[in-house]
Amino acid sequence: MSAYWITIYHDVTDDQKMAAYAQLAGPAIEAGGGRFLTRGLPEHTYEAGRVTRTVTVEFPDMESARAAYDSPAYQEALVALDGAAVRDMRLVPGT
């Protein structure tokens, strides 16, 4: 069953650190079997929606998603991020 890695950025405090993170995170996630489905700001929001950067990545299964997050390459990306963003990050199983 597919798994989805969903990250919502509530606040970004350092664009340079975000850029350094993105350079490392993208390849690390893809190497772990992730496929980016969305990256960016919503064009429309409804109900209590907020205009915040949202990233959605599809993985073949939950095990692959967890392994990608725990991988040395992604952990290096988190070091580069160094607290420069307040994020809500979750892994959600597909249906």
C-alpha positions in Angstrom: 0.0 0.0 0.0 1.3 3.5 -0.9 2.4 5.9 1.8 2.4 9.7 1.5 4.9 12.1 3.1 3.1 15.4 3.6 4.9 18.5 4.9 3.3 21.8 5.5 5.6 24.8 6.2 4.0 27.1 8.7 6.9 29.5 8.7 10.3 29.8 7.0 12.9 31.9 8.9 16.0 31.5 6.7 15.7 31.2 2.9 19.4 30.2 2.5 19.1 27.3 4.9 15.9 26.2 3.2 17.7 26.3 -0.2 20.6 24.2 1.3 18.1 21.7 2.7 16.2 21.4 -0.6 19.4 20.6 -2.5 20.1 17.7 -0.2 16.5 16.6 0.7 15.2 16.2 -2.9 17.8 13.6 -4.0 17.7 11.9 -0.6 13.9 11.4 -0.8 14.1 10.3 -4.4 16.9 7.8 -3.6 14.6 6.4 -1.0 11.9 5.7 -3.5 9.9 8.9 -3.1 8.1 10.6 -6.0 7.2 14.3 -5.6 3.5 14.9 -6.3 3.2 18.5 -5.1 5.7 21.3 -4.1 4.6 24.9 -3.6 1.8 27.2 -2.5 -1.8 26.4 -3.1 -3.7 28.2 -5.8 -6.9 28.0 -3.8 -7.8 27.3 -0.2 -11.1 26.4 1.3 -12.6 26.3 4.7 -9.8 27.0 7.2 -7.1 26.7 4.6 -3.9 28.7 4.8 -1.6 29.7 2.0 1.4 27.7 3.1 4.1 25.8 1.2 3.0 22.1 1.0 5.0 19.2 -0.2 3.5 15.8 -0.9 5.7 12.8 -1.7 4.4 9.3 -2.7 6.3 6.2 -1.5 5.6 2.6 -2.5 4.9 1.7 1.2 5.2 3.1 4.7 8.5 1.2 5.3 10.1 3.0 2.4 8.9 6.4 3.6 10.3 5.8 7.1 13.6 4.5 5.8 13.9 7.6 3.6 13.4 9.9 6.6 15.8 7.9 8.7 18.5 7.7 6.0 21.8 9.3 6.5 21.3 11.4 3.4 18.0 12.9 4.6 19.4 13.4 8.1 22.2 15.4 6.5 19.5 17.6 4.9 17.8 18.1 8.3 21.2 19.3 9.7 21.3 21.9 6.8 17.8 23.0 7.6 19.0 23.8 11.1 15.6 25.0 12.5 15.0 27.4 9.6 11.4 26.3 9.2 8.4 25.4 11.4 6.8 22.4 9.7 4.0 19.9 10.2 5.4 16.7 8.7 3.5 13.4 8.6 3.4 10.0 7.0 -0.1 8.9 5.9 -1.0 5.5 4.5 -2.7 5.3 1.2 -6.0 3.7 0.6 
